Amino acid sequence: MKASLRPLLPSDAPLLALIFQESIDVLTEDDYDLDQRAAWASIADDGPAFAKRLAGGLTIVALADGSPVGFASLAGADKLDLLYVHPDYAGHGLGAMLADALEKLAGARGAAHLTSDVSDNAVPFFQKRGYEPQSRNSVIIGDEWLANTTMRKALAKGDAA
């Protein structure tokens, strides 16, 4: 598999919405029940609103053999807002490649740290990257309660170079 990154294109939004939904449906099934996953995935049902969220931050797209298979977004200077990889490509280093890129971009923009509200299934991924738990949260989406953890990582001064 040949992997690469590129900036978001407006035409990416529908495919990234599907990646978002499939990632939630498959990769979080051990931590969230069916109703919770459906509520969470429904965020992408409003295509224009999801596209606006992607375009409103700094979003990069992971490609495998030239096709989008994942994405990640910075919201503001220091919040890793979204990081999703299609289930067929999970565990192949694409999430790490996306996180590396956003950490470097945030550092280059002067951020001293990154925070992210992390799903239960993603906590180990972020811990391996040096993120530390800050708080446990309950989020309401529709009629469903979902738990997540706010995590924070100090960016090395070298990330700003």
N, C-alpha and C positions, 0 to 999 in steps of 0.2 A: 504494500500500500504506500503510495506516495502522498504525503500530507503536506499541506501548506496553509497559510493564513492570508486573508485579504480583508479590506474594509467592507462593511455592509453596502449592498446595492439595494435601491428601492424594490426591485423585482424579487429580492430574497424573502420578503416578509411571509408570503403564504407557505413556502417550504419550511421556513424556520418555525412557524406556528405548528406545523405538523411534527417537526423534530421535538419541540417543546412538549407537545401532548403525548407523543409516543414515549419520550424519556420518562415523563411522570408516570404514565400507565405501567411501564415495564420495570423501571429501575427503582421505584419507590414502593413496590407492592409489599415488601416485608415490614415497612414502617408505617404505612398509611392504608386505611381500608378503602374499599371501592368507592364509597361516597365521597370520602376526602379527596381521593385522586381525581375523581370526576369534577369536583368543585374547583380544584386547583387548575386542572387542565382547561377548564372553561374560560380562564382568563384570556386564552388565545382565540375564543370563539368570535369575538368582535375583531375582525381582521383589521379594519382601519385603526382602532385603538391600539392593537398590538403592534402594528407597523409604526405608529407614532411613538410608542414606548421605545422600540428599537432605535428609531431615528433620533430620539431625544437624548440618547446617551452616546457614548463612544462604543459602537458595536463592531466586533470583528467576527469573521466567519471562518470556521475550519473546513478545509476541503480535503477529501480523500479521492485520489485519482480524478481531481477536477470538479467533483460534485460536493455541494454543501452537506456536511454531516454533523455540524455542531456550531455553537456560537457562544459568545460571552459579551457582556456589556458593563461599562462603567457608568454610574450615575453620579454626576458631579465629579469632583476631583478625587474622592477617596472612598467610594462605595462600589464594591463589586456587586452589581445588581442581578445579573443573570449569568448562568453558566450551565449549558445543556449540551449533551452529546447524544446522538441517536443510539439506541440500545445496541444495534449491530456493530457499533464502533467503540462502545464503552470498553475501557480497560486496555486501550491501545496507545495511550499517551496523549490523545488529543485534548482532553481536559487540562492536563498539565501544560501542554503547549499554549492553550488559550489563557490559562491563569498566569503563566510566565510572561506572556505578552502584555496582559493588562497590568501586572505588577510593574513592569518596566515602563510602560506608558504613564502610569500614575506617578511613579517616581520622577520621571522626566518632566512631569507637569508640576512638580513640587510637593506632592503628597508625602507626608511623613509616615502614614500608615494606610491600610485598607481595612474596611469592615465589610461584612457580608452577613445577611440573614440566611442561614444554612439549613437545609432540610436534614432530617435525622440520618438519612442514608449517606449524606455527603460529609458529615462531620469527620470521619476518619481521613478522607481525602484532604480536607483543609488542615487537619491537625498535622499530617505528614508534611505539609507545606509551611508549617510554622505559625499557623493561626491558633489563637488561644480563645477559649470560650469566655464570653463577657456576660451574657444573660440568656435566660431561657424565656421564650416568648410563646404566646398563644395568638393565633391569627384567625379571624373569621372571614371565610369566603363563602358567600351565599349563606346557607344554613349550617355550614360545617366549620368545626374548630380544627385547626391544624397547629401542631407544635413545630417550632424551629429554634435554632440557637444563633444568637448574634456572636460572630467571631471576629477577631481583630489580629492583624499582623503588622508589626513595625517593618517599614521598608528600609533596607540598608541604604546608607548614604550613597553607595555606588550605584543604586538603581536610578539615581537622578542624573547620572553621567550620560 
